[in-house]
């Protein structure tokens, strides 16, 4: 994934995070101040932006340890245009 795309994903999660710390690819999902509903909203934005589908089992915050794990998931599952 390109660096600017990784930054876009971090920016999406910053929109939903309730604290003011900057989010990086190393940020732990458990450190984000978001609930499961906000997590799903962020994932929906990621799905739209990157043409990827997160199956229901991947909508659980505990599935991903870091933002980098989400980026890796997108790299493996995004549609080829």
N, C-alpha and C positions, 0 to 999 in steps of 0.2 A: 504494500500500500504506500502511496506517495505521502510525503511528510505533510503536505497541505491537507490531505484527506484525513490523516490522523488528527491533525489540529481541529478540523471541522467536527469530528466526533467528540473531542474533548469539549469544544464549545457547546455542542448540543447538551452534554451532561452538565456543563456549568449553568445553563439556563434553568435546569430543574433542581440543582443543588442549592440547599438553603444556606450554606455557609459561604464565605467569601474567598476561601483559599483557591488558588488556581488548580485546575485539573490537568494532569499530564497522563501520558500513557501508563506510567507506573502507579497511578493512584489506585488504591484498593477500593473496590466497589463498596465494601463494608464501611469505609471511611466517609463515603458520600452521605450527606444529610438529606437523603430522599427516602420516601417510603416506596412500597411495591407499586403503587399506582403511578407515581411520578417516574419510576423506573420504566414501566411499560410505556408511558407517554414518550419518554426519551427514545426507547427502542423503536417505537412507531416512526418517529422522525428519522432515525437512522435507516430504517427500512425504506422509507420514501426517498431519502437522499441517495442511498447507495444501491438501490434496486436489489435488495436481499430480503429474504423472508426468515423470520425467527419462528420456528415451530413452537407450539404452546409450552413444551418442556423446557425451552430456553428462555422463557419469560420470567423465570424465577431468578431473583438477584443472586441467590447463592450458587448458581451455576457458573458464574464468572467471578474470578478472584480480583482481576484488575481490568482497567480500560483496555490494556493491551490484549487481554483475552477476547474481548469483544471485537477488536480490530482483526485478530487472527481468525475469528469465526466468520467475519465478513469476507476476508480474503478467500477463505475456503468455500463460501457458499453464495457469493454474489453471482448474479446472472452475467453471462458474457454477452456484451452488446455488439 
